């Protein structure tokens, strides 16, 4: 586990502004938090070097690029696979990295082993992914899918 980075009030204000708009200028941020642009730059560089700021990205609306169906898939793995020398979880973790439909994969406690966030064009696309990729994986024992009907809240912002 990484050590927690010590953030003061100004760091949190700067991070809050960057989470709202990662392209906001240091001049604008400085005016909003009461610092000079150069002081904001120094703090941002420190936050980047300290690993608090992981990376900068453009957030794309899936529907705008033809990915109109979102699913969450609970996956349970076989605990033993005789035909492979690798652990079933290692096999699954490696495979999921190459599935473009999966935008997030989280290991879980409880009944199921993983939760997948899946973006696809439509039900036919999901069916192909499910039948030809997910269920054919040698580690997968069981899957349960829930489809998103409406996004009630969607944010990438970390509460500070």
Beta strands, then each sheet from edge to edge (+ up, - down):
strand 1: 69-77
strand 2: 102-107
strand 3: 114-120
strand 4: 140-147
sheet 1: 2+ 3- 1+ 4-
end
